[in-house]
Amino acid sequence: MTYDPLNSHHNLPDIKSHLIQSLLQRAKSAKSKNITVGHIYDIATENDGYPVLIASLAVVLILPVGALPGVPAIVGIVMSVLYLGIIVSSQSANLPKSISNIKVKPKIILKVCNFLNQCLKRVNEYSKENRLQSFNGAFSSRIVAALGLIFSIATILIGFIPFVPTLLMIPILLFSLGGILKDGLFTFMGYIFVSIVLTSAALAFV
């Protein structure tokens, strides 16, 4: 049975087991012992798992591993491609080869999936499907994708500044949770956090 993160709610599957198993299968079929960014991207896009992949990428930058040099830029590029594909309604967007071939340590994947899996299980207790449904509608989804693209590009450009990636990823994580759980309240909270980030940035330049 194929896991569809866009249609799951109260019976949340174990994201760690699904993702790791799929990644290992993909790496084996590619006759490679290494898991690459390209493997992760292909698995998510083939299973229509954009929200889960975007949430996972956001978690990478929220966790300490996101402070490693170059990680914010790599995550920002992958997110930009994902959001651009959503905006133009295309599933054929490809990652640059230099990014696609980057190797990812299995322990990092385990750590991210564990964190995201725990986060989803915790928030699922308080979520309600189709709440504030308009915030997960087609128009709102376009706005979310545009904001996600802007924040992704910002992560590429200024992600080296301490704590900036975390601030940029929190609203993206909230938007993703809104899509995964089909709960517009999380999307609404994402909009609120975006306004806080933008207001803080404006005040910093005044």
Sequence and secondary structure as in RCSB ss.txt:
>XXXX:A:sequence
MTYDPLNSHHNLPDIKSHLIQSLLQRAKSAKSKNITVGHIYDIATENDGYPVLIASLAVVLILPVGALPGVPAIV
GIVMSVLYLGIIVSSQSANLPKSISNIKVKPKIILKVCNFLNQCLKRVNEYSKENRLQSFNGAFSSRIVAALGLI
FSIATILIGFIPFVPTLLMIPILLFSLGGILKDGLFTFMGYIFVSIVLTSAALAFV
>XXXX:A:secstr
    GGG  SS   HHHHHHHHHHHHHHHTT SSEEHHHHHHHHHHTT HHHHHHHHHHHHHSGGGGSTTHHHHH
HHHHHHHHHHHHTT S     HHHHT EE HHHHHHHHHHHHHHHHHHHTT  TTTTGGGGSHHHHHHHHHHHHH
HHHHHHHHTTSTTHHHHHHHHHHHHHHHHHHT HHHHHHHHHHHHHHHHHHHHHT 
